Amino acid sequence: MKLGQFIASLKDKNPPKGISSQLEALWHDGKGDWKKAHDLADGPSDQLSARVHAYLHRKEGDLWNADYWYKRSGESRPDLSLNEEWKNLVSRILDET
């Protein structure tokens, strides 16, 4: 799947089948359901999930919490718009699958 296809899937009622929990979280965020996205990102303890979790707290405006999760992910808060960060995360995860 490519970024454009993922973005197009936001028109659908349900996320694409077989995607990772991190992509599913970003899909729900892309649909405007921050709570569902956060619920999905809040469980796993791997670095990629922490990175998605960080983005979600940055979007929420809770920078202290976001920075905690960026640190857990081994990365720092990017100097990007939220939209650019979302697209970069989606592309990164799609490239890894």
Backbone as JSON Lines, residues from 0, in Angstrom:
{"i":0,"aa":"M","n":[0.85,-1.17,0.0],"ca":[0.0,0.0,0.0],"c":[0.9,1.24,0.0]}
{"i":1,"aa":"K","n":[0.47,2.24,-0.72],"ca":[1.18,3.52,-0.8],"c":[0.43,4.57,0.03]}
{"i":2,"aa":"L","n":[1.11,5.69,0.3],"ca":[0.52,6.76,1.1],"c":[-0.81,7.22,0.5]}
{"i":3,"aa":"G","n":[-0.86,7.43,-0.8],"ca":[-2.09,7.89,-1.44],"c":[-3.25,6.92,-1.25]}
{"i":4,"aa":"Q","n":[-2.95,5.64,-1.31],"ca":[-3.99,4.62,-1.1],"c":[-4.47,4.65,0.35]}
{"i":5,"aa":"F","n":[-3.53,4.83,1.27],"ca":[-3.89,4.9,2.68],"c":[-4.79,6.1,2.93]}
{"i":6,"aa":"I","n":[-4.41,7.24,2.38],"ca":[-5.22,8.45,2.54],"c":[-6.6,8.24,1.92]}
{"i":7,"aa":"A","n":[-6.65,7.61,0.75],"ca":[-7.94,7.35,0.1],"c":[-8.82,6.44,0.96]}
{"i":8,"aa":"S","n":[-8.2,5.55,1.73],"ca":[-8.97,4.62,2.57],"c":[-9.68,5.33,3.71]}
{"i":9,"aa":"L","n":[-9.32,6.58,3.97],"ca":[-9.98,7.35,5.03],"c":[-11.45,7.6,4.71]}
{"i":10,"aa":"K","n":[-11.83,7.43,3.44],"ca":[-13.25,7.58,3.05],"c":[-14.06,6.37,3.5]}
{"i":11,"aa":"D","n":[-13.37,5.26,3.75],"ca":[-14.05,4.02,4.1],"c":[-14.53,4.04,5.55]}
{"i":12,"aa":"K","n":[-15.46,3.16,5.82],"ca":[-16.01,3.07,7.18],"c":[-15.04,2.4,8.14]}
{"i":13,"aa":"N","n":[-14.27,1.44,7.63],"ca":[-13.34,0.68,8.46],"c":[-11.93,0.78,7.89]}
{"i":14,"aa":"P","n":[-10.92,0.62,8.75],"ca":[-9.54,0.66,8.26],"c":[-9.25,-0.53,7.35]}
{"i":15,"aa":"P","n":[-8.23,-0.4,6.52],"ca":[-7.85,-1.54,5.66],"c":[-7.52,-2.77,6.49]}
{"i":16,"aa":"K","n":[-7.89,-3.92,5.99],"ca":[-7.61,-5.17,6.7],"c":[-6.11,-5.46,6.69]}
{"i":17,"aa":"G","n":[-5.64,-6.02,7.8],"ca":[-4.27,-6.49,7.88],"c":[-3.22,-5.43,8.17]}
{"i":18,"aa":"I","n":[-3.62,-4.2,8.5],"ca":[-2.62,-3.18,8.81],"c":[-2.19,-3.31,10.27]}
{"i":19,"aa":"S","n":[-1.04,-2.76,10.57],"ca":[-0.5,-2.81,11.94],"c":[-1.34,-1.94,12.87]}
{"i":20,"aa":"S","n":[-1.17,-2.17,14.17],"ca":[-1.91,-1.36,15.14],"c":[-1.47,0.11,15.07]}
{"i":21,"aa":"Q","n":[-0.21,0.35,14.74],"ca":[0.27,1.74,14.61],"c":[-0.42,2.43,13.43]}
{"i":22,"aa":"L","n":[-0.51,1.73,12.3],"ca":[-1.2,2.31,11.14],"c":[-2.69,2.48,11.42]}
{"i":23,"aa":"E","n":[-3.26,1.53,12.13],"ca":[-4.68,1.66,12.45],"c":[-4.91,2.88,13.33]}
{"i":24,"aa":"A","n":[-4.01,3.13,14.28],"ca":[-4.12,4.32,15.13],"c":[-4.06,5.58,14.27]}
{"i":25,"aa":"L","n":[-3.12,5.62,13.34],"ca":[-3.0,6.79,12.47],"c":[-4.2,6.92,11.53]}
{"i":26,"aa":"W","n":[-4.77,5.79,11.13],"ca":[-5.97,5.82,10.29],"c":[-7.13,6.48,11.05]}
{"i":27,"aa":"H","n":[-7.33,6.04,12.3],"ca":[-8.41,6.64,13.1],"c":[-8.14,8.12,13.36]}
{"i":28,"aa":"D","n":[-6.89,8.47,13.59],"ca":[-6.56,9.89,13.75],"c":[-6.88,10.66,12.47]}
{"i":29,"aa":"G","n":[-6.54,10.07,11.34],"ca":[-6.85,10.7,10.05],"c":[-8.34,10.89,9.83]}
{"i":30,"aa":"K","n":[-9.15,10.03,10.45],"ca":[-10.61,10.14,10.37],"c":[-11.15,11.12,11.4]}
{"i":31,"aa":"G","n":[-10.27,11.65,12.27],"ca":[-10.71,12.61,13.28],"c":[-11.08,11.98,14.61]}
{"i":32,"aa":"D","n":[-10.77,10.7,14.81],"ca":[-11.1,10.01,16.05],"c":[-9.83,9.87,16.9]}
{"i":33,"aa":"W","n":[-9.42,10.97,17.53],"ca":[-8.19,10.98,18.32],"c":[-8.27,9.97,19.46]}
{"i":34,"aa":"K","n":[-9.41,9.85,20.11],"ca":[-9.53,8.94,21.25],"c":[-9.29,7.49,20.84]}
{"i":35,"aa":"K","n":[-9.9,7.05,19.76],"ca":[-9.69,5.68,19.26],"c":[-8.22,5.49,18.89]}
{"i":36,"aa":"A","n":[-7.63,6.49,18.24],"ca":[-6.23,6.42,17.86],"c":[-5.35,6.27,19.11]}
{"i":37,"aa":"H","n":[-5.63,7.08,20.11],"ca":[-4.85,7.03,21.35],"c":[-5.03,5.69,22.06]}
{"i":38,"aa":"D","n":[-6.25,5.18,22.09],"ca":[-6.49,3.89,22.73],"c":[-5.65,2.79,22.08]}
{"i":39,"aa":"L","n":[-5.51,2.83,20.77],"ca":[-4.71,1.83,20.06],"c":[-3.21,2.01,20.33]}
{"i":40,"aa":"A","n":[-2.77,3.25,20.45],"ca":[-1.34,3.53,20.64],"c":[-0.91,3.37,22.09]}
{"i":41,"aa":"D","n":[-1.85,3.35,22.99],"ca":[-1.53,3.38,24.42],"c":[-1.09,2.04,24.99]}
{"i":42,"aa":"G","n":[-1.31,0.96,24.31],"ca":[-1.0,-0.36,24.86],"c":[0.41,-0.85,24.61]}
{"i":43,"aa":"P","n":[0.8,-0.98,23.34],"ca":[2.1,-1.56,23.02],"c":[3.27,-0.71,23.55]}
{"i":44,"aa":"S","n":[4.38,-1.38,23.85],"ca":[5.52,-0.66,24.44],"c":[6.71,-0.56,23.5]}
{"i":45,"aa":"D","n":[6.54,-0.96,22.24],"ca":[7.66,-0.88,21.29],"c":[7.92,0.57,20.87]}
{"i":46,"aa":"Q","n":[9.07,0.81,20.27],"ca":[9.47,2.18,19.93],"c":[8.57,2.82,18.88]}
{"i":47,"aa":"L","n":[8.12,2.05,17.92],"ca":[7.25,2.63,16.88],"c":[5.91,3.05,17.47]}
{"i":48,"aa":"S","n":[5.37,2.23,18.35],"ca":[4.11,2.61,19.01],"c":[4.3,3.84,19.87]}
{"i":49,"aa":"A","n":[5.45,3.91,20.56],"ca":[5.76,5.1,21.36],"c":[5.84,6.34,20.47]}
{"i":50,"aa":"R","n":[6.37,6.17,19.26],"ca":[6.5,7.3,18.33],"c":[5.12,7.8,17.89]}
{"i":51,"aa":"V","n":[4.22,6.87,17.59],"ca":[2.85,7.24,17.22],"c":[2.16,7.9,18.41]}
{"i":52,"aa":"H","n":[2.38,7.34,19.59],"ca":[1.8,7.89,20.82],"c":[2.29,9.33,21.03]}
{"i":53,"aa":"A","n":[3.57,9.55,20.78],"ca":[4.14,10.9,20.92],"c":[3.44,11.89,19.99]}
{"i":54,"aa":"Y","n":[3.29,11.48,18.73],"ca":[2.6,12.34,17.76],"c":[1.2,12.69,18.25]}
{"i":55,"aa":"L","n":[0.48,11.69,18.76],"ca":[-0.9,11.93,19.2],"c":[-0.95,12.92,20.36]}
{"i":56,"aa":"H","n":[-0.01,12.83,21.29],"ca":[-0.01,13.8,22.4],"c":[0.42,15.18,21.91]}
{"i":57,"aa":"R","n":[1.3,15.22,20.93],"ca":[1.65,16.52,20.34],"c":[0.41,17.14,19.7]}
{"i":58,"aa":"K","n":[-0.34,16.33,18.98],"ca":[-1.56,16.83,18.34],"c":[-2.56,17.31,19.39]}
{"i":59,"aa":"E","n":[-2.62,16.6,20.5],"ca":[-3.52,16.97,21.59],"c":[-3.11,18.3,22.22]}
{"i":60,"aa":"G","n":[-1.84,18.66,22.07],"ca":[-1.33,19.88,22.68],"c":[-0.63,19.66,24.0]}
{"i":61,"aa":"D","n":[-0.46,18.41,24.4],"ca":[0.2,18.04,25.64],"c":[1.68,17.78,25.34]}
{"i":62,"aa":"L","n":[2.45,18.84,25.21],"ca":[3.84,18.71,24.77],"c":[4.72,18.0,25.79]}
{"i":63,"aa":"W","n":[4.43,18.18,27.08],"ca":[5.23,17.48,28.09],"c":[5.09,15.98,27.89]}
{"i":64,"aa":"N","n":[3.85,15.51,27.77],"ca":[3.59,14.09,27.57],"c":[4.14,13.62,26.22]}
{"i":65,"aa":"A","n":[3.97,14.45,25.2],"ca":[4.5,14.11,23.88],"c":[6.01,13.9,23.95]}
{"i":66,"aa":"D","n":[6.71,14.82,24.61],"ca":[8.17,14.71,24.7],"c":[8.6,13.46,25.46]}
{"i":67,"aa":"Y","n":[7.81,13.07,26.47],"ca":[8.08,11.82,27.18],"c":[8.04,10.65,26.19]}
{"i":68,"aa":"W","n":[7.0,10.61,25.34],"ca":[6.85,9.51,24.39],"c":[7.86,9.59,23.26]}
{"i":69,"aa":"Y","n":[8.23,10.81,22.83],"ca":[9.31,10.92,21.84],"c":[10.59,10.31,22.41]}
{"i":70,"aa":"K","n":[10.88,10.6,23.67],"ca":[12.08,10.05,24.3],"c":[11.99,8.53,24.36]}
{"i":71,"aa":"R","n":[10.83,7.99,24.73],"ca":[10.64,6.53,24.77],"c":[10.85,5.9,23.39]}
{"i":72,"aa":"S","n":[10.54,6.67,22.35],"ca":[10.7,6.15,20.99],"c":[12.13,6.25,20.49]}
{"i":73,"aa":"G","n":[12.98,6.98,21.25],"ca":[14.37,7.17,20.83],"c":[14.52,8.3,19.83]}
{"i":74,"aa":"E","n":[13.51,9.14,19.72],"ca":[13.54,10.26,18.78],"c":[13.17,11.55,19.5]}
{"i":75,"aa":"S","n":[13.35,12.65,18.82],"ca":[12.96,13.93,19.4],"c":[11.8,14.51,18.61]}
{"i":76,"aa":"R","n":[11.13,15.48,19.2],"ca":[9.98,16.1,18.55],"c":[10.43,16.77,17.25]}
{"i":77,"aa":"P","n":[9.8,16.43,16.13],"ca":[10.22,17.01,14.86],"c":[9.73,18.44,14.7]}
{"i":78,"aa":"D","n":[10.42,19.17,13.88],"ca":[10.04,20.55,13.56],"c":[9.24,20.52,12.26]}
{"i":79,"aa":"L","n":[8.07,19.88,12.34],"ca":[7.18,19.71,11.2],"c":[5.77,20.08,11.61]}
{"i":80,"aa":"S","n":[4.94,20.36,10.63],"ca":[3.51,20.52,10.94],"c":[2.96,19.15,11.35]}
{"i":81,"aa":"L","n":[1.84,19.16,12.03],"ca":[1.21,17.9,12.42],"c":[0.85,17.07,11.19]}
{"i":82,"aa":"N","n":[0.38,17.72,10.15],"ca":[0.03,17.01,8.92],"c":[1.26,16.35,8.3]}
{"i":83,"aa":"E","n":[2.37,17.07,8.27],"ca":[3.6,16.49,7.72],"c":[4.08,15.33,8.58]}
{"i":84,"aa":"E","n":[3.99,15.47,9.89],"ca":[4.41,14.39,10.78],"c":[3.54,13.17,10.56]}
{"i":85,"aa":"W","n":[2.23,13.36,10.44],"ca":[1.31,12.25,10.19],"c":[1.69,11.52,8.9]}
{"i":86,"aa":"K","n":[1.88,12.28,7.83],"ca":[2.24,11.67,6.54],"c":[3.58,10.95,6.62]}
{"i":87,"aa":"N","n":[4.55,11.55,7.3],"ca":[5.85,10.9,7.44],"c":[5.75,9.59,8.21]}
{"i":88,"aa":"L","n":[4.96,9.59,9.28],"ca":[4.77,8.36,10.05],"c":[4.08,7.28,9.24]}
{"i":89,"aa":"V","n":[3.03,7.65,8.55],"ca":[2.31,6.67,7.71],"c":[3.26,6.11,6.65]}
{"i":90,"aa":"S","n":[3.99,6.98,5.96],"ca":[4.92,6.53,4.92],"c":[5.99,5.62,5.49]}
{"i":91,"aa":"R","n":[6.53,5.99,6.62],"ca":[7.57,5.2,7.28],"c":[7.07,3.8,7.61]}
{"i":92,"aa":"I","n":[5.87,3.71,8.17],"ca":[5.33,2.41,8.55],"c":[4.99,1.59,7.3]}
{"i":93,"aa":"L","n":[4.43,2.23,6.29],"ca":[4.13,1.52,5.05],"c":[5.4,1.0,4.39]}
{"i":94,"aa":"D","n":[6.47,1.77,4.44],"ca":[7.75,1.35,3.85],"c":[8.36,0.17,4.58]}
{"i":95,"aa":"E","n":[8.05,0.03,5.86],"ca":[8.6,-1.06,6.67],"c":[7.82,-2.36,6.49]}
{"i":96,"aa":"T","n":[6.64,-2.26,5.9],"ca":[5.82,-3.48,5.74],"c":[5.91,-4.05,4.34]}
